[in-house]
Amino acid sequence: MEAEKKVALCRRYAEEKKARDVVILEVKGMTDLADYFLISSGLTERHVKTISEHIEKEMKARGILPYSVEGMEQGRWVIIDYEDVVVHIFLERLREFYDLESLWYEARRVRLENRKGVLEV
């Protein structure tokens, strides 16, 4: 599956569990880590875990398994690596502290909405 479709699906699944402030950064050509970073926040450790588990479950249902998952036990900063898409789900205060958006300030922010405000996949 194309990276663009993967990141769109991850965004949809994060938003289904009320992830906050979902941002997609296109880092293609800037790093070998991935083509896209999806960054979002949860209100509590349980919320972060719920978002992460939902993304992982729904992607698995589509036959897409992560290369690795880190931080699920603590629920403070979960990283789900789909190779060309890396999903970061933070507790809000940790997101502010690590500030990945500023670290990757040169990356293009991606909008994945059609005219009706519905996520296109």
Buried (B, 14 or more C-beta within 10 A) or exposed (E): EEBBBBBBBBBBBBBEBEBBEBBBBBBEEBEEEBBBBBBBBBEEBEBBBBBBBBBBEBBEEEEBEBEEBEBBEEBBBBBBBBBBBBBBBBBBEBBEEBEBBEEBEEBEEBEBEEEEEEEEE
